[in-house]
Amino acid sequence: MGLREPFDDAGECGLPSALEAIGERWSFLILRGAFNGLHHFEEFQSALGIARNILANRLGRLVEHGILTRTPLADDRRKIEYRLTEKGAELLPVVVGLRQWGERWGIGIPSTPVLVDKRDEQPIRPIRITAHDKRELGLADLCWKQAADIRPLEEPVRAAIAA
């Protein structure tokens, strides 16, 4: 039997909350734009080709959920700048993972441009699920446990993993 989450505890699952904040196409494309340095309404609108009313709505939601900040510019208070918050920046693996999934199962080819490590200018590795000791895990390696039932690692094991 595969991975089975108890759905009677859905109130303690973070997925519905995440989907409420960003669970539709335009929000992900706005995030992609923010990760690529877009900061102004007009930049998002031009780059994405999104209707102004939809863009305003999605930007408002991302601000409301603390994913973007909305700041009037000091030199022209009518111009607004949108910036990723720490909370928003932590969505990078989600966006990259979806892009990689789309490359494999959607378009069937690598996206262009290619996301590379700035230092070495080499493509990043696929996003994977890893264990506490950095082993790559697949679906068959996973199960659900209540947080209270998870035993802490012994100190020597924790130190070895950290090294």
Secondary structure, DSSP 8 states (H G I E B T S, - for coil): ------GGGGGG-SHHHHHHHH-SHHHHHHHHHHHTT--BHHHHHHHH---HHHHHHHHHHHHHTTSEEEEE-SS-TTSEEEEE-HHHHTTHHHHHHHHHHHIIIIISS--SS--B-TTT--B-----EE-TTS-EE-GGG-----GGG-----HHHHHHHH-
